[in-house]
Amino acid sequence: MRLKAGVGLFFGAFVMSMGSIPEQAAEAGFGAPKFGLVWALKRALLGIIILVVSLGSLAWLTHAAIDPNLEEADGLIPTIGRVVGNF
């Protein structure tokens, strides 16, 4: 497929006028990302928050799943007998 001369010249001039991307980024104030102590502390805090929330939710759901009737059992053997008898 062949482009019309006007379209090709327009895009060619546009691409040539753009220059290189790193130069434009540097001029605009966007440099390489800086990973410093503050960035590391923020990431660590975010990770700890996610870990605490997920493990706390897991513990709460596990506790909520405990059958109250099983807590009143005399020991392990009667509890196993009652659980197996329900199946």
C-alpha positions, -999 to 999 in steps of 0.1 A, spaced: 0 0 0 14 33 -10 9 65 9 1 98 -8 30 121 -10 14 147 14 8 121 41 43 107 39 59 141 40 37 151 69 46 121 90 82 121 79 85 158 90 67 150 122 90 121 131 121 141 122 110 171 143 104 149 174 140 143 181 151 116 204 128 106 233 154 107 261 164 142 251 127 153 252 122 135 285 152 152 300 140 186 288 106 180 302 120 171 336 114 134 334 146 117 342 154 82 352 133 70 381 151 76 414 148 48 440 159 61 473 153 54 509 119 71 510 107 50 481 120 18 497 103 27 530 70 34 513 71 1 494 80 -18 526 52 -1 545 28 -9 517 39 -46 517 36 -48 555 0 -34 553 -10 -58 526 5 -87 546 -12 -77 578 -46 -72 562 -44 -105 543 -32 -126 572 -57 -109 595 -85 -117 571 -74 -153 569 -73 -156 607 -107 -140 610 -123 -162 584 -107 -193 599 -120 -184 633 -155 -177 619 -155 -212 603 -151 -230 636 -183 -249 645 -194 -239 680 -208 -274 686 -173 -289 682 -159 -266 709 -182 -282 736 -168 -317 730 -153 -336 758 -122 -345 739 -107 -354 706 -123 -389 702 -159 -378 708 -154 -349 684 -141 -372 657 -169 -396 663 -195 -368 660 -179 -353 628 -176 -388 612 -212 -396 622 -225 -365 604 -212 -377 570 
